[in-house]
Amino acid sequence: AAGATYNVVLKVTLASGAVGGPYSVTKNATSAFNPSVVVAATDTLTAIVANSVDLTNTAAGPGAPGAGPGVEATPVTTNTVLPGATTRFTLFVNNTSAQGDTFNLAGSTDPTFAALALPAGWTVVFRNAAGTVITNTGVIAGGGNAQVFADVTVPANQAAIPAGQSLYFRVVSPSSGAVDRKHDAVIVQTVRNVQLIPNNTGQVFPGGSVVYSHTLTNAGNVAENTGGAEIISLALADAQGTFTSVVYLDANNSNTIDAGDVVINTPADLGVLAAGTSKNL
């Protein structure tokens, strides 16, 4: 009616990942009775705030360890693990956007995530709060968060890493592209385990000699007999005063004493025993 008003609402749906601005749309209201009567109104979207996410350790929110954009120069959290065991990192995926979003989960030794690389034999498995294996967080409401566990398993033959192995975790939205990365680390503890296994059986006539073969095995994860305090000392204690014993290094693993076999008088005669290797004596 003349002198009356009519409200019109313009709703704009943004494409996923839309950024930038300003954007404007002009509306024309044209008289249906007199097309020459036209009035224009312009609406402007000054800026689009990009979706964002923050990956933190231990707790959620801006005060949690690792809060803020990654990736950090030094590890936020460092866990210690024995070879063959699993260590758990507690992560929180904080959706710092105003709208809901989902995020894919990944772990790598490459901070750029150009490749999803892990040390040989290592695995990273993500689980939700219920313990279910996941690769995506599911929908997290705007301003909300989700707890995620990253279980890192190292192989049983893993060498010690006292300085720590850096690991990077990433969350990225497949729809909006919002991404954050976080730097953690795993220290693999030193395990020392040297085993000497003999056969302990033999017969000999008086005045003769008998050879017992032994296997010296380094079942630990660090090299032994490297010098200094890390030596292997082979001690002989003959129960009979008239008996004598000599230990040879079976250099060619022939189980017999050959010309190339050396008598072990000092740790240096034995040489370095690398982790996971054996020597015959």
N, C-alpha and C positions, 0 to 999 in steps of 0.2 A: 504493500500500500504506500501511497504518497507519504513521505516523511518517516517511514518505518525503516528498520534495519534487518539484515539477515546475516548471520554469522557463518563463515566458511572456514573450515580447518584444512590446512595443507599438511599432509603427512609424507615425509621423505624416508625411504628405506635405503640405508647405505650398503654398498657392496662390502663384502668381507675384506678386511685389510685396507679399506679406504683411508687415506690420510690427506693432509694438506688443507687448503682453503686460501682465501674465502671462495665460497660458491654461492651463486645467486640464482633465484628463479623469479620471473616476472609473471604475474597473473593479470589477465585482462578480463574485465567484466563489461560485456557488450549488451546493450538493450536489445531484447528480442523484438521490440516494436519499432525501434529506430536504431539501425545498425551504426549510425554515425555517432551515437552516444556511447563512448568508450572511456573507461577509467582503468588505470594501471596501478598495481601495487607490487613492490619488490620485497621479497624475503631473502635474507642473507645468512648463510652459515659461515661464521667467521673462521672457524678452525675445527678440525676433527682431531680429537685426542686419540692417539693410537692405543690399541690394546696393549697391556703390559702384564708381566708376571715376574715374581721374585722367588727364587729357590733358596731356602735357608736350611740350616742344620738345627736339630734338637727341638726347636720351638718355632712358632709362627709369628709373623708380625715384623715391623720395622726394627725392633731391638734384638732380633734373633741373630745368632752367628751366621755370617754370610749374607746378611741383608744388604740390598743395593745391587747395582749392576755388576755382573761378573764379566770376565773371569778373574779371580784374585791371583796375585803374584805368588802368594804362599798358601799352603794348605789351611783351610778353615778348621777341619777336624782330621786328626791322625789316629787311626786304629792300629793295634798290634795283634798279629795272628801267627799261629804256628803253621808250618807246612802241612798241607792236607786239610786244613780247617777253614771255617767260614767266619767272617766278621761282618757285622751289620752297621750300616749308617742309617740314621733316622733323618729323613728329609721332610720338609714341608713345602708344598707347592702353593704359593700365595697368589691368587688371582687379584691383581691390583687394578683391574679394569672395573668399569661400572656395569658391565654386562657379563653374562655367563660365558665360559669358554672351556675347551678341553685341551689337554696337553699330552703329547707323546714323550716317552721317557727313554733316555739313552745314556750309556757310559762309555768312556774312551780314555786312552792315554794321550790323545791328540786334543789340545785345548781348543783348536779351531773346529773340530768335528768334521774336517774334510774327509776323514776316514774314521770308522768305528773300530779302533784298534785296541786290543788288550794283550798283555804278555802271554806267551805260550802257556796253554793249560788253564788260564784264569777265566772265570765266568762272573758275570754280574746279572743277578736276577732281581727284578723289582716286584714287591708285594704290597698290597693295600693293608689297611689296619686289620682286616679279617684274615690275613695270611694268604690270600689268593694271588697267584702270579698274574701280573698285569704288564701291559706295555703302554697304556694310556690311562690318565687319571679319571676319565669320565668327566661329566659336566661339573665344573666348580662355579658356583654363583659369584656374581660380581662382588668383590670385597671379601670373598670367602677363601678357604684354604682346605687342603687335603693332605693327610699324613701318608707318606710313602716310605717303605723300607727298601734299601738297596743292600742285598746280600752279596758279598764279594767272597768267592771261594778261590783259594790258591792250591796248586797241585802238591802232591805229597813229596815230590822231588824238587820243590822250589828251593833255590839257593837263598841264603840269608840276605836280607836287604835292610841293614841297620839304618841307612840314611832315609829309607822310605821310598816307596813307589808312588808317584803322583797319579791320581785318578781324577777325571773330570766328569761331572754329571750335568746333563742338559735336559731342560724341558722346553718344548716348542709347540705352539698351537698349529695344527694342520689347516685351520681356517683363517685366523687373523695373522699368523706369523709371529705373534708375541713369543719372545725367547729369553731365557736366562741360563747361564752356566755357572757352575760352582767347582772350586778346587778343593779336593780332599787328598788324603794319602794313606798308604798301608805300609807298616813296618813288618817285615817277615823276620821273626825271631831266629836267633842262632840255635841250632841243635847239634850237639856234639855226641857222637855215638860210634865208637870204634869197637869192632868185634873180631876176636881171634878164635877160629874154629879149627880144632885138630881132629885127627881120626883116632889117636890115642891107643892104637893096637899095633904090636909088632913082636917078632921073635928073632932071637939072635944067639949064636953060639958064643961061649966065653972067648974073649979076645977079638970078637967081630964088631960090627957096627950095624945099625939099623937107621933107616931114614923115615921120619914122620913128616908128612906134608900138612901144612897149615894154610889157611886162607885168612888174610888180614883184610877186613872190609871196613870202609868208611860209610856207615849208614846215616851219617849226619848230613848237614847241608852246607858245611864249610870245609875247605881244604885243611888237612892236618899235616903235621910234621913240616911246617913251613919255616921253622927257625924260631929263635927267641924262646918264648914260653910255650909256643904251640909245637911241642915235639912228641914223638912216640918213642918211648924207651922200652926196649925188649930186654928183660932181665932173665937170667938163667939161674936156677937153684937146683943143683943136682943132689938128690937124696943120698946117694952113695958117694963116699969120698973118692973112690977110685974111678968113678965114671966121669966122663967129660962130654960136653955138648957144644955144638957149634951151629949157629943159625946162618943159612945162606938165603940170599934173594934169588928166587927162581926166575931169572931174567927172561928166559924164553918159554916159561910155563910148561916145561917138559916133565915135571914131577920127578926128575932125576937131577943129580948134581953134575953139571956140565962145566966145561972150561970157562964159559962166560959168566957163571954165577959167582957173585961176590959174597964174602963173609961180612955179616952185619956186626960191626963192632961199635958203631956210633949211629945216632939217628940220621946223620948225613948219608950213611951208606944205604939206608932204606929209600931215601928220596921223598918227594912230596906225594901224599896220598889224597887225590882229589875227591871231592864229595861224590858219593855214588859209585866209587871204583874199588877194586880189590887188587891185592898183590899176593902171589904165592910164595911161601917160605918153606 
